Amino acid sequence: MTEPAPNPLLTKLTLLYGHPSKDANEAEKLVAEYARHLTGYSESELSSAADHIARTRKFKSWPTIGDCIEALEDRRAKIREANAPEFAHT
């Protein structure tokens, strides 16, 4: 069985804020719960959201799952806007 690819968002959160709990077993469960909610996003969306959180987060703790999803959806919307065809105004 192969290991899943590391989630760039969770990797960056761990780098910036450490493990989400001092208890290793609890930290593993928390990261698994974050990963469960962050499925369905591309690696580039996860990386972009991680950079956004790193630039805008004002606290030295992990963001909530909701904060992560908000950043992901914001990044996704910006990508859609950038790729949307421009309509000529008549």
C-alpha positions, -999 to +999 in steps of 0.1 A: +000+000+000+014+034-010+014+064+013-008+093+001+011+124-011+017+149+017-010+176+019+009+209+012-015+229+034-010+206+064+027+205+058+030+243+059+007+245+090+030+221+108+061+240+097+047+274+108+027+264+140+041+230+151+019+200+157-017+209+166-013+192+200+015+183+223+001+148+227+013+129+196-017+106+194-041+136+196-020+155+170-023+126+146-061+125+151-064+162+146-043+162+114-064+133+101-095+152+107-082+183+089-071+160+060-106+145+058-122+179+054-096+191+029-102+164+003-113+174-032-088+203-036-059+202-060-023+204-048-020+239-063-051+250-044-038+236-012-004+253-017-020+286-026-043+285+005-013+276+026+006+307+014-025+328+019-029+316+055+009+322+061+006+358+049-027+367+067-029+347+099-024+369+130-023+341+156+005+316+164-019+287+164-034+265+138-064+280+119-097+262+122-108+237+096-133+264+086-106+290+082-087+265+059-118+259+038-125+296+035-089+302+023-093+273-002-126+285-016-112+321-018-082+308-038-105+287-060-127+317-067-097+338-076-085+312-100-119+310-116-121+348-120-086+348-136-096+321-160-131+334-169-134+347-204-140+384-207-172+393-223-173+423-247-196+450-236-218+462-264 
